[in-house]
């Protein structure tokens, strides 16, 4: 799994939540068809916005975040975003009560620690 962190610096105060929701829902029409994108979390802060993207693999992330991506984003938003890609071999899902290694569930360490 690959985690992409995109940060979009914006001047001014934190955007109103209603505006973020409306813009995020509108842009989801673009992102719902991105090959290999499993999830996207839309971000909002005093410093700007961005997103956390969860891709099934590096090839899918690199296909989306290609050489023209930053120019496309700058054209849409008026600022150039930053991008960082992270390998994420281990995922804890507290909602599901599971741990996954490279996508496969493993025995949660807390279960064996309780024995």
QUIDAFEN-V858585 format. One record per residue. N is the residue number from 1. RES is the residue in one small letter. PHI is phi in whole degrees, 0 to 359 (NA if undefined). Layout:
{{N/RES/PHI} {N/RES/PHI}}
This chain:
{{1/x/NA} {2/x/239} {3/x/253} {4/x/250} {5/x/248} {6/x/249} {7/x/241} {8/x/241} {9/x/289} {10/x/228} {11/x/281} {12/x/101} {13/x/286} {14/x/305} {15/x/290} {16/x/299} {17/x/304} {18/x/299} {19/x/294} {20/x/298} {21/x/298} {22/x/298} {23/x/294} {24/x/293} {25/x/298} {26/x/297} {27/x/285} {28/x/297} {29/x/294} {30/x/280} {31/x/281} {32/x/291} {33/x/254} {34/x/289} {35/x/301} {36/x/82} {37/x/279} {38/x/270} {39/x/209} {40/x/222} {41/x/254} {42/x/273} {43/x/245} {44/x/212} {45/x/208} {46/x/298} {47/x/271} {48/x/143} {49/x/229} {50/x/155} {51/x/200} {52/x/248} {53/x/250} {54/x/246} {55/x/252} {56/x/293} {57/x/200} {58/x/297} {59/x/301} {60/x/294} {61/x/297} {62/x/291} {63/x/294} {64/x/286} {65/x/272} {66/x/278} {67/x/300} {68/x/269} {69/x/302} {70/x/297} {71/x/293} {72/x/299} {73/x/295} {74/x/298} {75/x/295} {76/x/284} {77/x/250} {78/x/83} {79/x/223} {80/x/269} {81/x/281} {82/x/254} {83/x/225} {84/x/227} {85/x/253} {86/x/232} {87/x/287} {88/x/225} {89/x/286} {90/x/235} {91/x/227} {92/x/261} {93/x/241} {94/x/292} {95/x/298} {96/x/270} {97/x/67} {98/x/220} {99/x/237} {100/x/236} {101/x/242} {102/x/49} {103/x/86} {104/x/260} {105/x/295} {106/x/234} {107/x/297} {108/x/299} {109/x/302} {110/x/291} {111/x/288} {112/x/285} {113/x/289} {114/x/280} {115/x/281}}
